[in-house]
Amino acid sequence: MKIKVTSVYVDNHEKALRFYTEVLGFIKKSDFSNGPYRWLTVASSEDPDGTELQLAMNDNPAAKAYQQAIFQQGQPAVMFFTDDIKGDFERIKARGAEFTMPPTEVTGSTIAQLNDTCGNLVQITQLKRW
């Protein structure tokens, strides 16, 4: 088995699409609607046929409560990995992202966190090379 799609709840599709593509640099993978339902995914520009991230609306009360609770706890809703956290930090910051934590060394890695403007914290991680 493989992981093909995972989801993150967002409060606005257009705002989320702008953030994940224009700020983080992902590509739009799929975007189609069926009545009021919209299926919207992005993928890494480094691996366009890899795992997709569904930008799912938080219009379900349980989804909204979950999203708000983990945000208030400071827990990232999604985590991305990089080989150049300082370079990505500078690139993403220059595109207007609001970082809640600059690159910070922790056990086994360096992490940074930012607000995706759609109700989530995003963590970027660079694993330490031993």
C-alpha positions in Angstrom: 0.0 0.0 0.0 1.0 3.6 -0.5 -0.3 6.9 0.8 -1.7 8.8 -2.2 -3.7 11.5 -0.6 -4.0 13.1 2.9 -6.1 16.1 3.9 -5.8 19.3 5.8 -8.9 21.4 6.7 -9.0 24.9 5.4 -11.5 27.7 5.9 -11.3 29.0 2.3 -10.4 27.2 -0.8 -9.0 30.1 -2.8 -7.0 31.5 0.1 -5.6 28.0 0.7 -4.8 27.4 -2.9 -2.9 30.7 -3.1 -0.9 29.9 0.1 0.0 26.4 -0.8 1.0 27.2 -4.4 2.3 30.8 -4.4 3.8 30.9 -0.9 5.0 27.3 -0.4 5.6 26.5 -4.0 3.4 23.4 -4.5 1.5 22.8 -7.7 -2.3 22.4 -8.1 -2.9 18.8 -8.9 -6.7 18.4 -9.1 -9.6 20.8 -8.9 -13.1 19.8 -9.7 -16.6 20.4 -8.3 -19.8 18.4 -8.0 -22.5 20.8 -6.9 -21.3 22.5 -3.7 -18.5 20.0 -3.2 -15.0 20.8 -4.4 -12.1 18.4 -4.6 -8.9 20.4 -4.5 -5.4 18.9 -4.1 -1.8 20.2 -4.4 1.4 18.2 -4.7 5.1 19.0 -4.3 6.7 20.5 -7.4 9.6 18.2 -6.6 7.4 15.1 -6.8 4.3 16.0 -8.8 3.1 12.4 -9.0 3.7 11.8 -5.3 1.4 12.2 -2.4 -1.3 14.8 -2.8 -2.6 17.1 -0.1 -6.3 17.7 -0.2 -7.4 21.2 0.9 -10.6 20.1 2.5 -13.2 22.7 3.6 -13.8 22.7 7.4 -17.6 23.2 6.9 -18.3 20.1 9.0 -18.7 21.2 12.7 -16.4 18.3 13.9 -13.7 19.3 11.3 -13.9 22.9 12.4 -13.6 22.1 16.1 -10.7 19.8 15.4 -8.9 22.4 13.3 -9.4 25.1 15.9 -8.3 22.9 18.8 -5.0 21.8 17.3 -4.3 25.4 16.2 -4.9 26.7 19.7 -2.6 24.0 21.1 0.2 25.1 18.7 0.1 21.7 17.0 0.9 21.6 13.3 -1.9 20.2 11.1 0.7 19.2 8.4 4.4 18.7 8.3 6.7 19.0 5.2 10.3 17.9 5.0 13.2 19.8 3.3 16.9 19.5 2.8 17.4 23.3 3.2 15.3 24.7 6.0 17.1 28.0 6.2 16.8 28.6 2.4 13.1 27.6 2.5 12.5 29.8 5.5 14.0 32.8 3.7 12.1 32.1 0.4 8.8 31.5 2.1 9.2 34.5 4.4 10.0 36.7 1.4 6.6 35.6 -0.1 4.8 37.0 3.0 4.4 34.0 5.2 4.0 34.6 8.9 6.3 32.3 10.9 5.3 31.5 14.4 8.7 29.8 15.0 11.9 30.5 13.0 14.2 27.5 12.3 14.9 26.0 15.7 17.1 23.0 16.5 15.4 20.2 18.4 16.4 16.6 19.0 17.2 15.0 15.6 16.1 17.9 13.4 15.6 21.6 12.8 12.0 22.8 12.6 10.1 26.0 11.7 6.4 26.7 12.0 4.2 29.1 10.1 0.5 30.1 9.8 -1.1 29.0 6.6 -3.7 31.8 6.8 -6.5 29.1 6.6 -6.6 28.0 10.2 -3.6 25.8 10.4 0.0 25.7 11.6 2.4 24.1 9.1 5.7 22.7 10.3 8.8 22.5 8.0 11.4 19.9 9.2 15.0 19.3 8.2 16.3 16.0 9.6 19.9 16.1 11.0 22.4 14.1 9.1 24.4 12.0 11.5 
